[in-house]
Amino acid sequence: MAIDAEKLRWASNLVTDNTTGQDNKREPYSSYKNSGQLKGEPIPRQFLNYMFDESQKALVDLQTQIDALVLDAGTGLIGQIYPVGAYYLTESVTNPSVTLGIGTWTKVEGKFLVGTDSTDPLFDGIGEEGGSKTHTHVNSLSVESGGSHTHTIPNSGFGSTQNGESSLPNPTQIGRNLVGSGLNESGERFESIGYANSTPSTSSHTGHTHTLSGTINNSSNVPPYRALNIWRRTS
């Protein structure tokens, strides 16, 4: 807090009082300094004014030294704590140039602070900025077939007849399909067993690709936070 030394300046700097024409202030003479004030003797007004004025000068000099120690930009204590490039975090809306009494400050808005990392190209330089408040997942997956290929459906395991039933085929084995040839003989209710094929049915196709694509709604990147004012000293 600054010293209001002017409140102690009861004596005017005038050499001569404009009203009385007498000396307004005067340093006490040697005999007064050495012997001190005699009993019942009033302090001369000029002496008293002189002492008040000297006290005011001493306080002004003290304030100047405090300012130089604490506030002088670059060399003062505050300047060493908050040099150019330093950050000041506060919940106050007052610019640090007013609070601290030094420097020019720029407000950092809507950004998190992160430490530099020489091994990470995103964070290897002072002042680098980036990032986004949200992100989107995009799905674009392709599965190659590996060229021409064959799909096989097992349908073997039938072709004989059930005992006592010459016109009905045996039940299909587990895991097999019963596939008819589409042929029949005149007068027969079912396809002739003789046309049944015990060889797996196959189909071939040239190489092809299965593609899945699409997007997922935007998601937030923001962790739990508390907002405050961040200032950076620029000069």
VOGU-3710 file (C-alpha; in Angstrom, 3 decimals, decimal comma):
1> maidaeklrw> 0,000/0,000/0,000  1,364/3,396/-0,962  2,163/5,882/1,793  0,067/9,050/1,532  2,851/11,332/2,653  0,942/14,449/1,605  -1,350/13,967/4,600  1,664/14,669/6,816  2,613/17,837/5,006  1,059/20,255/7,400
11> asnlvtdntt> 3,665/22,887/6,654  3,684/24,672/3,352  6,777/24,769/1,202  6,508/28,512/1,196  9,661/30,137/2,533  7,674/33,119/3,826  4,167/33,049/5,218  2,057/35,203/2,919  -0,123/36,309/5,785  2,412/37,239/8,491
21> gqdnkrepys> 5,449/37,881/6,349  7,511/35,758/8,742  9,544/32,676/7,975  7,165/29,773/7,432  9,661/27,118/8,399  13,195/27,133/9,687  15,631/24,539/10,899  16,096/24,780/14,681  19,270/26,620/15,654  22,095/24,837/17,415
31> syknsgqlkg> 21,363/26,035/20,934  17,767/24,741/20,602  18,966/21,371/19,297  21,585/20,995/21,995  19,712/22,227/25,070  16,280/21,062/24,112  13,023/22,814/24,773  12,886/24,725/28,040  10,048/24,104/30,461  6,970/26,063/29,492
41> epiprqflny> 8,580/27,285/26,283  6,400/26,851/23,202  7,874/25,191/20,118  8,423/27,866/17,529  5,989/27,406/14,652  8,808/27,600/12,113  10,649/24,733/13,846  7,506/22,585/13,972  6,722/23,192/10,314  10,266/22,348/9,412
51> mfdesqkalv> 10,116/18,989/11,213  6,814/18,051/9,580  8,177/18,921/6,162  11,310/16,829/6,750  9,152/13,883/7,867  7,108/14,183/4,679  10,262/14,149/2,549  11,529/11,047/4,334  8,269/9,210/3,693  8,275/10,176/0,012
61> dlqtqidalv> 11,821/8,844/-0,299  10,806/5,604/1,457  7,853/5,151/-0,918  10,155/5,665/-3,909  12,498/2,953/-2,640  9,593/0,536/-2,054  8,281/1,141/-5,574  11,725/0,520/-7,035  12,100/-2,692/-5,043  8,650/-4,119/-5,725
71> ldagtgligq> 7,195/-2,540/-8,859  10,031/-1,382/-11,087  9,451/-3,329/-14,344  12,120/-5,920/-15,073  14,116/-5,455/-11,884  11,476/-5,103/-9,168  10,210/-8,030/-7,134  6,832/-8,162/-8,914  8,573/-7,868/-12,275  10,791/-10,837/-11,435
81> iypvgayylt> 7,835/-12,941/-10,315  5,805/-11,994/-13,409  8,248/-11,331/-16,268  7,140/-10,999/-19,895  5,592/-14,337/-20,892  4,360/-15,146/-17,370  0,758/-16,135/-16,667  -1,541/-14,758/-13,994  -4,584/-16,812/-12,891  -7,405/-15,150/-10,985
91> esvtnpsvtl> -11,166/-15,089/-10,490  -11,034/-11,286/-10,460  -12,045/-9,383/-13,588  -9,436/-6,683/-12,962  -6,544/-6,503/-15,428  -3,249/-7,472/-13,710  -1,705/-4,219/-14,910  -3,960/-2,558/-12,331  -3,603/-5,220/-9,634  0,180/-5,594/-9,920
101> gigtwtkveg> 0,963/-2,150/-11,231  3,219/-3,339/-14,087  3,119/-4,682/-17,614  0,692/-5,169/-20,466  -1,491/-8,269/-20,231  -3,538/-10,234/-22,772  -6,419/-12,452/-21,707  -6,329/-16,141/-22,737  -9,894/-17,200/-23,527  -11,457/-20,649/-23,971
111> kflvgtdstd> -8,216/-22,666/-23,835  -6,592/-25,168/-21,482  -2,880/-24,893/-20,686  -0,559/-27,862/-21,297  3,143/-28,397/-20,690  5,557/-28,639/-23,618  6,929/-32,029/-24,665  9,965/-32,154/-26,963  9,069/-35,710/-28,015  5,528/-34,843/-29,124
121> plfdgigeeg> 5,135/-32,725/-32,298  1,824/-31,382/-31,003  3,382/-29,920/-27,847  7,053/-29,329/-28,730  6,866/-25,530/-29,188  6,033/-22,629/-26,898  2,698/-21,069/-27,813  1,433/-23,905/-30,029  -2,339/-24,143/-30,111  -4,754/-26,828/-31,275
131> gskththvns> -7,460/-29,231/-30,230  -11,244/-29,307/-30,546  -14,100/-29,292/-28,037  -15,801/-32,210/-29,833  -14,796/-35,199/-31,954  -16,454/-37,563/-34,427  -15,803/-41,256/-35,006  -15,874/-42,190/-38,708  -16,235/-45,844/-39,701  -14,819/-46,740/-43,103
141> lsvesggsht> -13,856/-50,428/-43,131  -13,193/-52,494/-46,243  -12,661/-56,266/-46,277  -10,979/-57,597/-49,405  -11,975/-61,058/-50,665  -8,456/-61,959/-51,793  -9,384/-62,547/-55,443  -11,540/-65,249/-56,967  -12,892/-67,718/-54,438  -15,507/-70,420/-53,942
151> htipnsgfgs> -18,361/-70,709/-51,463  -19,203/-74,376/-50,643  -22,498/-75,616/-49,214  -22,287/-79,203/-47,935  -25,229/-81,240/-49,222  -23,849/-84,774/-49,385  -25,094/-87,636/-47,211  -28,336/-88,571/-48,884  -29,311/-90,662/-51,894  -30,248/-93,961/-50,319
161> tqngesslpn> -33,798/-94,905/-49,477  -35,401/-95,669/-46,167  -36,131/-99,318/-45,442  -39,485/-100,347/-46,800  -40,072/-97,017/-48,491  -38,651/-97,128/-51,983  -39,737/-93,656/-52,954  -38,578/-91,587/-49,908  -34,976/-90,536/-49,259  -33,229/-90,906/-45,934
171> ptqigrnlvg> -33,322/-87,859/-43,594  -30,600/-85,290/-44,234  -27,547/-85,637/-42,014  -26,828/-83,015/-39,375  -25,187/-79,959/-40,866  -26,173/-80,814/-44,450  -28,660/-79,353/-46,860  -31,031/-81,466/-48,981  -30,914/-79,991/-52,472  -33,076/-81,289/-55,275
181> sglnesgerf> -31,918/-81,475/-58,887  -35,184/-80,206/-60,227  -35,672/-83,385/-62,294  -38,408/-85,984/-61,991  -39,517/-89,146/-63,842  -42,919/-89,690/-65,320  -45,334/-91,253/-62,868  -43,178/-90,565/-59,779  -44,474/-88,443/-56,882  -40,992/-87,406/-55,779
191> esigyanstp> -37,774/-86,742/-57,522  -36,090/-89,969/-58,315  -33,364/-90,977/-55,908  -31,276/-91,687/-58,947  -31,040/-87,988/-59,666  -29,877/-87,085/-56,144  -26,365/-85,615/-56,068  -24,028/-86,395/-53,202  -21,427/-83,846/-54,263  -21,258/-80,512/-52,365
201> stsshtghth> -22,900/-77,669/-54,235  -20,473/-74,865/-55,065  -20,513/-71,425/-56,608  -17,648/-69,212/-57,712  -17,206/-65,441/-58,056  -14,418/-63,044/-58,867  -12,845/-60,985/-56,073  -15,095/-58,432/-54,354  -15,081/-56,075/-51,362  -17,452/-55,627/-48,419
211> tlsgtinnss> -17,486/-51,984/-47,208  -18,912/-50,557/-43,982  -19,117/-46,791/-43,631  -20,866/-44,163/-41,538  -20,392/-41,649/-38,713  -21,223/-41,466/-35,025  -22,654/-38,302/-33,501  -20,213/-35,713/-32,138  -18,868/-36,398/-28,643  -17,391/-33,940/-26,151
221> nvppyralni> -13,657/-33,792/-25,399  -14,080/-31,465/-22,404  -13,125/-32,910/-18,971  -14,573/-31,540/-15,707  -13,418/-27,932/-15,387  -13,579/-24,664/-13,451  -13,428/-21,439/-15,445  -11,304/-18,468/-14,350  -9,478/-15,549/-15,916  -6,038/-16,338/-17,373
231> wrrts> -3,768/-13,446/-18,339  -0,425/-13,564/-20,174  2,062/-10,711/-19,845  3,097/-9,498/-23,299  5,260/-6,506/-22,393
//
